[in-house]
Amino acid sequence: MSIIYPIFVLAMLTFMVVFGVGASRLISVRRRQVNPKLYKLMSGYEAPDYVQKLTRNLSNLLEIPILFYVLGLLLIALQIEDSTMVAMAWVFVALRFVHTAIHITYNHTIHRFMAFVASALTLLAMWIKFILLMA
């Protein structure tokens, strides 16, 4: 199995959150929970909690996962097929789904942090494995 599939699934999660952010912003304006001017410069007003959670989660999906995308592209470009690496990629993606689910629902800080740390450690292990494969 190829690393491209977990990359695709994580990209789809990111797009789902992107569309969720857009929808939540529209809803907040329609409900008159926020002045529409907030979304011009993202300052001067405060968005409702549900908008802030989705927006912050989107930022999270564009931070650490960048290292995952880079690693995936390196594996593809170098034509490295490794079943352990693909399995770890699926674990990373699953943990990012868990992190997102926690973040945009009940948002328990410790649970979210544990999912974050587990995903970060998985990605670190992937990078170490990559270097070992290159040696």
C-alpha positions in Angstrom: 0.0 0.0 0.0 1.2 3.5 -0.8 1.8 6.4 1.5 -0.4 8.5 -0.8 -3.6 7.2 0.8 -3.0 8.5 4.3 -1.8 11.8 2.8 -5.0 12.1 0.9 -7.2 11.2 3.9 -5.4 13.9 6.0 -5.8 16.4 3.2 -9.6 15.6 3.1 -9.8 16.1 6.9 -8.1 19.5 6.4 -10.6 20.5 3.6 -13.5 19.4 5.9 -12.3 21.7 8.6 -11.7 24.5 6.0 -15.3 24.3 4.9 -16.4 24.0 8.5 -14.6 27.3 9.3 -16.2 29.0 6.4 -19.7 27.8 7.4 -19.2 28.7 11.0 -18.2 32.2 10.1 -21.2 32.7 7.9 -23.5 31.3 10.6 -22.0 33.6 13.3 -22.7 36.6 11.1 -26.2 35.5 10.2 -27.0 34.9 13.8 -25.6 38.3 14.6 -23.1 36.8 17.1 -20.3 38.8 15.6 -19.8 41.9 13.5 -18.9 41.0 9.9 -16.0 43.4 10.1 -14.2 40.9 12.3 -13.5 38.8 9.2 -12.1 41.6 7.2 -8.9 42.0 9.3 -9.5 39.3 11.9 -9.3 42.0 14.6 -11.4 44.3 16.6 -14.1 41.8 17.6 -14.2 38.3 19.1 -15.7 35.4 17.3 -18.0 32.9 19.1 -16.3 29.9 20.7 -17.4 27.4 18.1 -15.8 29.6 15.4 -12.6 30.0 17.4 -12.3 26.3 18.0 -12.7 25.4 14.3 -10.3 28.2 13.2 -7.7 27.1 15.8 -8.1 23.5 14.7 -7.4 24.5 11.1 -4.2 26.1 12.2 -3.3 22.9 14.0 -3.9 21.0 10.7 -1.5 23.3 8.9 1.4 23.1 11.5 2.8 19.7 12.4 1.1 17.9 9.5 3.3 19.9 7.1 6.2 17.7 8.3 4.1 14.7 7.4 3.3 15.9 3.9 7.0 16.7 3.3 8.0 13.2 4.5 5.3 11.6 2.4 6.5 13.5 -0.7 10.1 12.4 0.0 9.0 8.8 0.2 7.1 9.1 -3.0 9.9 10.9 -4.9 12.6 8.5 -3.6 10.3 5.6 -4.4 10.5 4.2 -0.9 7.8 1.6 -0.2 7.9 0.5 3.4 4.9 -1.2 5.0 5.9 0.0 8.5 6.1 3.6 7.3 2.7 3.3 5.8 1.3 1.8 9.0 2.8 4.6 11.0 1.3 7.1 8.5 -2.2 5.7 9.2 -1.6 5.9 12.9 -0.6 9.6 12.5 -3.7 10.3 10.4 -6.0 8.5 12.9 -4.5 10.5 15.8 -5.0 13.8 13.9 -8.7 12.8 13.4 -8.9 12.1 17.2 -7.2 15.4 17.9 -9.7 17.2 15.6 -12.7 15.4 17.1 -11.7 16.4 20.6 -10.8 19.9 19.6 -14.1 20.8 17.9 -16.4 19.0 20.3 -15.8 18.8 24.1 -12.3 20.2 23.8 -10.8 18.6 27.0 -7.3 20.1 27.1 -5.5 17.0 28.5 -7.2 14.6 26.1 -6.4 16.9 23.2 -2.8 17.2 24.3 -2.4 13.5 24.6 -3.6 13.0 21.0 -1.3 15.8 19.9 1.7 14.3 21.7 1.0 10.8 20.4 0.7 12.1 16.8 3.9 14.1 17.2 5.8 11.2 18.5 4.5 9.0 15.7 5.7 11.5 13.2 9.0 11.8 14.9 9.4 8.0 14.7 8.5 8.2 11.0 11.3 10.7 10.4 13.8 8.6 12.3 12.7 5.5 10.3 13.2 7.5 7.1 16.7 8.5 8.0 17.5 4.9 8.9 16.1 3.7 5.5 18.3 6.3 3.8 21.5 5.1 5.6 
